[in-house]
Amino acid sequence: MQNMILVDIETGDFDVDSGIKEVALLVIKDGEVVLPEHLADVIDEASIHLGMGRGYRTISEDELKKERFKEIIRTYNFPVVAHNVSFDRKFLVHFGWLDEEYECYDSVRAIKYVNPHLFSYSLEYLLNFYGVNKPMTHIALDDVQSLYEVILQANPTTWIPLYKVSPSKFKKFAEATANVEGESTAFQGKRIVFTGASPFPRVLMKEIATKCGAIVTGSVSSKTDLLICGEQPGSKLDKARELNIEVETDEWFIDSVSKDLNLETASVTRQGIAAAQETDNPSNSPFKKIPELKGKTINIALLRQRVQTKVADILTEMEVKGLNKGSNGYKVDVIIYDDKGDYELLKKAEELNIQTMPLSTFNRMILE
């Protein structure tokens, strides 16, 4: 997609009531940036570097900034693209910045199509994986520029518009298809937790998750793969953030299955064929062996549990000497660690001259 408007926002929190702190746009025409725009009001410049909207005034109801956003949208009339667009769109539509019917695309989904075998699709991970030399600041203009660089490197060719689901239609769907037999592999093997208030019936959300291959649990733990949030998610969201677990909105969840379970025509269902392209299918694994790891002892303690299991399986196929999952496992040859975090084990490894490798580097090496 050569023409698009990349958008990133920073908010006070997960709920729309927390308001919008920053809005950044990059207008892309014929693949090139023709307009960068940052809509924000600084109230404490010393706090801006902390990210997440700190140091900025809430601008949700700022009519001048809202009109400037709309002016850019009207002038170029390109699709809006964001990383996890359902989140940004929820805020922009709620406060009247963006029309509810405006065409939006999710860069996460587009990148999953072109490269479906990554361990994470967070923007920070993608920056590392694609070798983009930009830090993840959680400052809107920085992050939207980073997203542009990632898209250039990933070069996605399949873009699917966001499914703009109406809660009233979904209620009808729920009543009409409680016993639907259609299935999908969109969340195969994932452990999912739902939390927060949602206009979509929770019982059916769980039913859909199950039909998509997921295991639905009631509490967040280190084994959780995905937390789906409505409004006012509470302590489960705090726990998920603490454990570095992927967090998505209920709108994102519905959008993810919309192409396999036809939510507009409740009586029609389809088998989940397209969704399989977005998931890791072990039988079609593209992972290559890394010769230099053969016969080595690898520590994978600094990986999230769900990723740790995948990496362990891949390393076993490489005929490594052994796997160490101990947080004090120093008698190893290599430590593979999650890109996020400041780990004591890595500091000790540096002292002992042990090779260390971020997960994104390992991911890139097994796909080259």
C-alpha positions as CSV (number, residue, x, y, z in Angstrom):
1,M,0.0,0.0,0.0
2,Q,1.8,3.1,-1.3
3,N,-0.7,5.7,0.0
4,M,-1.6,5.7,3.7
5,I,-1.8,7.9,6.8
6,L,0.2,6.3,9.6
7,V,-1.2,7.2,13.0
8,D,0.0,6.7,16.6
9,I,-1.6,8.0,19.8
10,E,-0.6,8.1,23.4
11,T,-3.3,7.9,26.0
12,G,-3.7,8.2,29.7
13,D,-4.7,4.6,30.1
14,F,-6.5,1.7,28.4
15,D,-10.0,3.2,28.9
16,V,-11.2,6.0,26.6
17,D,-12.1,8.1,29.6
18,S,-8.4,8.5,30.3
19,G,-8.3,10.7,27.1
20,I,-5.8,11.4,24.3
21,K,-2.4,12.9,25.2
22,E,-0.7,12.9,21.8
23,V,-1.6,12.3,18.1
24,A,1.1,11.8,15.5
25,L,0.5,11.3,11.8
26,L,2.8,10.5,8.8
27,V,1.2,11.0,5.5
28,I,2.7,8.5,3.0
29,K,2.2,9.2,-0.7
30,D,3.8,6.9,-3.3
31,G,5.7,5.3,-0.5
32,E,7.4,8.5,0.7
33,V,6.7,10.7,3.7
34,V,5.0,14.0,2.5
35,L,3.8,15.3,5.8
36,P,4.7,14.6,9.5
37,E,2.3,16.1,12.1
38,H,2.4,16.0,15.9
39,L,-0.7,17.2,17.7
40,A,0.1,17.8,21.4
41,D,0.4,20.4,24.2
42,V,3.5,20.3,26.4
43,I,2.9,21.0,30.1
44,D,6.0,19.5,31.6
45,E,8.9,19.2,29.1
46,A,11.1,17.4,31.7
47,S,8.6,14.4,31.8
48,I,8.2,13.9,28.0
49,H,11.1,11.4,27.8
50,L,9.2,9.0,30.1
51,G,6.7,8.4,27.2
52,M,3.1,7.2,27.5
53,G,1.9,10.7,27.1
54,R,3.6,12.0,30.2
55,G,4.3,15.7,30.1
56,Y,1.4,16.4,27.8
57,R,-2.0,17.9,28.4
58,T,-5.1,15.9,27.5
59,I,-6.2,17.1,24.0
60,S,-9.3,14.8,23.5
61,E,-11.7,17.8,23.2
62,D,-9.2,20.3,21.7
63,E,-11.3,21.5,18.7
64,L,-8.3,23.1,16.9
65,K,-6.2,20.0,17.1
66,K,-9.2,17.8,16.2
67,E,-9.9,20.0,13.2
68,R,-6.3,19.9,12.1
69,F,-6.5,16.0,12.2
70,K,-9.7,16.0,10.2
71,E,-8.2,18.5,7.7
72,I,-5.3,16.1,7.0
73,I,-7.7,13.2,6.6
74,R,-9.9,15.2,4.2
75,T,-7.0,16.5,2.2
76,Y,-5.3,13.2,1.5
77,N,-8.2,10.8,2.0
78,F,-5.8,7.9,2.4
79,P,-6.5,4.8,4.6
80,V,-5.4,5.1,8.2
81,V,-2.8,2.6,9.3
82,A,-1.7,2.0,12.9
83,H,0.0,-0.7,14.9
84,N,-3.0,-2.4,16.6
85,V,-5.3,0.0,14.9
86,S,-8.4,-1.0,16.9
87,F,-7.0,0.6,20.0
88,D,-6.1,4.0,18.3
89,R,-9.4,4.0,16.3
90,K,-11.5,3.4,19.5
91,F,-10.1,6.6,21.0
92,L,-10.3,8.7,17.8
93,V,-13.8,7.7,17.0
94,H,-15.0,8.1,20.6
95,F,-13.8,11.7,20.8
96,G,-15.0,12.6,17.3
97,W,-11.6,12.9,15.6
98,L,-12.3,10.1,13.1
99,D,-15.5,9.0,11.4
100,E,-16.7,5.6,12.4
101,E,-16.8,4.4,8.8
102,Y,-13.3,5.6,7.8
103,E,-11.2,2.9,6.3
104,C,-8.5,1.6,8.7
105,Y,-5.8,-1.1,8.5
106,D,-3.8,-2.9,11.2
107,S,0.0,-3.0,10.5
108,V,0.3,-6.0,12.9
109,R,-2.0,-8.1,10.7
110,A,-0.3,-7.0,7.5
111,I,3.2,-7.9,8.9
112,K,1.9,-11.3,10.1
113,Y,0.9,-12.1,6.6
114,V,4.3,-11.4,5.2
115,N,6.2,-12.9,8.1
116,P,4.0,-15.3,10.1
117,H,6.7,-16.9,12.2
118,L,7.8,-14.2,14.6
119,F,7.8,-14.7,18.3
120,S,6.3,-11.2,18.8
121,Y,4.7,-8.5,16.8
122,S,5.2,-5.6,19.2
123,L,6.7,-2.6,17.6
124,E,9.7,-2.8,19.8
125,Y,10.4,-6.4,18.8
126,L,9.9,-5.6,15.1
127,L,12.4,-2.7,15.3
128,N,15.0,-5.2,16.7
129,F,14.0,-8.0,14.3
130,Y,14.3,-5.8,11.2
131,G,17.4,-4.1,12.4
132,V,15.9,-0.6,12.5
133,N,18.2,1.5,14.7
134,K,15.5,3.4,16.6
135,P,14.6,3.1,20.2
136,M,11.0,2.4,21.4
137,T,10.2,5.7,23.2
138,H,6.3,5.5,23.5
139,I,6.4,9.1,22.2
140,A,3.8,9.4,19.4
141,L,5.9,11.0,16.7
142,D,8.9,8.8,17.4
143,D,6.8,5.7,17.3
144,V,4.9,6.5,14.1
145,Q,8.3,7.2,12.4
146,S,9.5,3.9,13.7
147,L,6.4,2.1,12.3
148,Y,7.1,3.6,8.9
149,E,10.7,2.2,9.0
150,V,9.4,-1.2,10.0
151,I,6.8,-1.2,7.2
152,L,9.5,-0.3,4.7
153,Q,11.6,-3.3,5.9
154,A,8.7,-5.8,6.2
155,N,7.2,-4.7,2.9
156,P,3.7,-6.2,3.5
157,T,1.6,-6.8,0.4
158,T,-1.6,-8.1,2.0
159,W,-3.7,-5.5,3.8
160,I,-7.1,-6.4,5.2
161,P,-9.4,-3.5,6.4
162,L,-10.5,-3.4,10.0
163,Y,-13.8,-5.1,10.6
164,K,-15.9,-2.4,12.0
165,V,-18.2,-4.5,14.1
166,S,-21.5,-3.1,15.5
167,P,-22.4,-4.4,19.0
168,S,-26.0,-4.6,18.0
169,K,-25.2,-6.8,15.0
170,F,-23.0,-8.9,17.2
171,K,-25.8,-9.5,19.6
172,K,-27.9,-10.8,16.8
173,F,-25.0,-13.0,15.7
174,A,-24.7,-14.4,19.2
175,E,-28.4,-15.4,19.3
176,A,-28.4,-16.8,15.8
177,T,-25.2,-18.8,16.0
178,A,-24.8,-20.1,19.5
179,N,-24.3,-23.6,18.0
180,V,-22.2,-22.6,15.0
181,E,-19.8,-25.4,13.9
182,G,-17.4,-23.3,11.9
183,E,-13.8,-23.2,13.3
184,S,-10.6,-21.2,12.9
185,T,-7.0,-21.7,13.8
186,A,-6.6,-18.0,14.6
187,F,-5.7,-18.6,18.3
188,Q,-4.6,-22.2,18.1
189,G,-3.0,-23.3,21.4
190,K,-3.2,-19.8,23.0
191,R,-4.2,-19.4,26.6
192,I,-6.6,-16.4,26.6
193,V,-8.1,-14.4,29.5
194,F,-11.0,-11.9,29.1
195,T,-11.5,-8.9,31.3
196,G,-13.4,-5.6,31.5
197,A,-16.8,-4.5,30.4
198,S,-17.7,-5.1,26.8
199,P,-20.7,-4.6,24.5
200,F,-20.0,-8.1,23.2
201,P,-21.5,-11.0,25.2
202,R,-18.7,-12.6,27.2
203,V,-20.2,-16.1,26.9
204,L,-19.9,-15.9,23.1
205,M,-16.4,-14.3,23.2
206,K,-15.3,-17.4,25.1
207,E,-17.2,-19.7,22.6
208,I,-15.4,-18.0,19.7
209,A,-12.0,-18.3,21.4
210,T,-12.6,-22.0,21.9
211,K,-13.6,-22.5,18.3
212,C,-10.5,-20.8,17.3
213,G,-8.3,-23.3,19.1
214,A,-7.7,-21.3,22.3
215,I,-7.8,-22.3,26.0
216,V,-9.9,-19.8,28.0
217,T,-8.9,-19.3,31.6
218,G,-10.2,-16.9,34.3
219,S,-6.9,-15.5,35.7
220,V,-3.7,-14.1,34.4
221,S,-0.5,-16.1,35.0
222,S,2.9,-16.6,33.4
223,K,1.2,-19.2,31.1
224,T,-1.2,-16.7,29.7
225,D,-0.6,-15.7,26.0
226,L,-3.2,-13.0,25.5
227,L,-5.4,-10.7,27.6
228,I,-8.5,-9.4,25.8
229,C,-9.7,-6.1,27.5
230,G,-12.9,-4.2,27.4
231,E,-13.4,-1.0,29.4
232,Q,-12.2,-0.8,33.0
233,P,-10.1,-4.0,32.9
234,G,-8.8,-3.6,36.5
235,S,-6.1,-5.8,38.1
236,K,-5.9,-8.3,35.4
237,L,-4.4,-5.7,33.1
238,D,-1.9,-4.7,35.7
239,K,-0.9,-8.3,36.1
240,A,-0.5,-8.8,32.4
241,R,1.7,-5.8,32.0
242,E,3.8,-7.0,34.9
243,L,4.3,-10.3,33.2
244,N,4.9,-8.7,29.7
245,I,1.8,-10.5,28.3
246,E,0.3,-9.4,25.0
247,V,-2.8,-7.2,25.6
248,E,-5.4,-6.5,23.0
249,T,-8.9,-4.9,22.8
250,D,-12.2,-6.8,22.4
251,E,-12.6,-5.0,19.0
252,W,-9.3,-6.5,17.9
253,F,-10.4,-9.9,19.0
254,I,-13.6,-9.7,16.9
255,D,-11.7,-8.4,14.0
256,S,-9.2,-11.2,14.1
257,V,-12.0,-13.8,13.5
258,S,-14.3,-11.8,11.3
259,K,-13.0,-13.2,8.1
260,D,-13.6,-16.8,9.2
261,L,-16.8,-16.4,11.2
262,N,-19.1,-14.2,9.2
263,L,-20.4,-11.7,11.7
264,E,-22.6,-9.8,9.2
265,T,-24.6,-12.8,8.1
266,A,-25.1,-14.9,11.2
267,S,-26.5,-18.0,9.4
268,V,-23.3,-18.4,7.3
269,T,-20.0,-19.9,8.6
270,R,-16.8,-20.8,7.0
271,Q,-13.9,-23.0,7.9
272,G,-10.8,-21.1,9.1
273,I,-8.5,-21.3,6.1
274,A,-7.1,-17.8,5.8
275,A,-6.4,-17.5,9.5
276,A,-4.0,-20.4,9.3
277,Q,-1.7,-18.1,7.4
278,E,-1.4,-15.9,10.5
279,T,-0.4,-18.7,12.9
280,D,2.6,-20.8,13.5
281,N,2.0,-24.2,11.9
282,P,4.7,-26.7,13.2
283,S,4.2,-29.0,10.2
284,N,5.2,-26.1,7.9
285,S,7.9,-24.7,10.0
286,P,10.4,-22.6,8.0
287,F,13.0,-22.5,10.8
288,K,16.5,-23.2,9.8
289,K,19.3,-24.7,11.9
290,I,22.0,-22.5,13.3
291,P,25.2,-24.6,12.9
292,E,27.2,-22.7,15.6
293,L,24.6,-23.7,18.3
294,K,25.0,-27.5,17.7
295,G,26.5,-29.1,20.7
296,K,26.1,-26.0,22.8
297,T,24.3,-25.6,26.2
298,I,21.7,-22.9,25.9
299,N,20.0,-21.0,28.7
300,I,16.4,-19.9,27.9
301,A,15.3,-18.8,31.3
302,L,14.8,-15.2,30.3
303,L,12.1,-16.0,27.8
304,R,8.4,-15.8,28.5
305,Q,7.0,-19.3,29.1
306,R,5.0,-19.6,25.9
307,V,8.0,-18.5,23.8
308,Q,10.3,-20.6,25.9
309,T,8.5,-23.7,24.8
310,K,8.7,-22.9,21.1
311,V,12.4,-22.0,21.3
312,A,13.1,-25.2,23.2
313,D,11.5,-27.3,20.5
314,I,13.5,-25.4,17.8
315,L,16.8,-25.8,19.6
316,T,16.2,-29.5,20.3
317,E,15.9,-30.0,16.5
318,M,19.4,-28.3,16.2
319,E,20.9,-31.0,18.4
320,V,22.1,-28.7,21.1
321,K,23.9,-30.3,24.0
322,G,21.4,-29.1,26.6
323,L,18.8,-26.6,27.6
324,N,19.0,-24.6,30.9
325,K,15.9,-22.9,32.3
326,G,17.4,-21.7,35.5
327,S,17.7,-18.0,36.3
328,N,21.1,-18.6,37.8
329,G,22.3,-20.9,35.1
330,Y,25.8,-19.6,34.3
331,K,27.4,-22.9,33.2
332,V,26.2,-22.5,29.6
333,D,27.6,-21.5,26.3
334,V,24.8,-19.1,25.1
335,I,21.9,-17.2,26.7
336,I,18.9,-16.3,24.6
337,Y,16.9,-13.6,26.3
338,D,13.7,-11.6,25.8
339,D,14.4,-8.2,24.1
340,K,12.7,-6.4,26.9
341,G,14.1,-6.2,30.4
342,D,17.3,-5.6,32.4
343,Y,18.4,-9.0,33.6
344,E,21.0,-9.8,36.3
345,L,21.8,-13.0,34.4
346,L,23.0,-11.0,31.5
347,K,25.3,-8.8,33.7
348,K,26.8,-12.0,35.1
349,A,27.2,-13.4,31.6
350,E,29.2,-10.4,30.5
351,E,31.5,-10.9,33.5
352,L,32.0,-14.6,32.5
353,N,32.3,-13.9,28.8
354,I,29.2,-16.0,28.0
355,Q,27.6,-15.3,24.6
356,T,24.2,-13.6,24.8
357,M,21.6,-13.3,22.0
358,P,18.3,-11.3,22.0
359,L,15.3,-13.3,21.0
360,S,14.8,-11.1,17.9
361,T,18.3,-12.0,16.7
362,F,17.7,-15.7,17.2
363,N,14.3,-15.3,15.4
364,R,16.0,-13.6,12.4
365,M,18.8,-16.2,12.2
366,I,16.4,-19.2,12.1
367,L,14.4,-17.5,9.3
368,E,17.3,-16.3,7.1
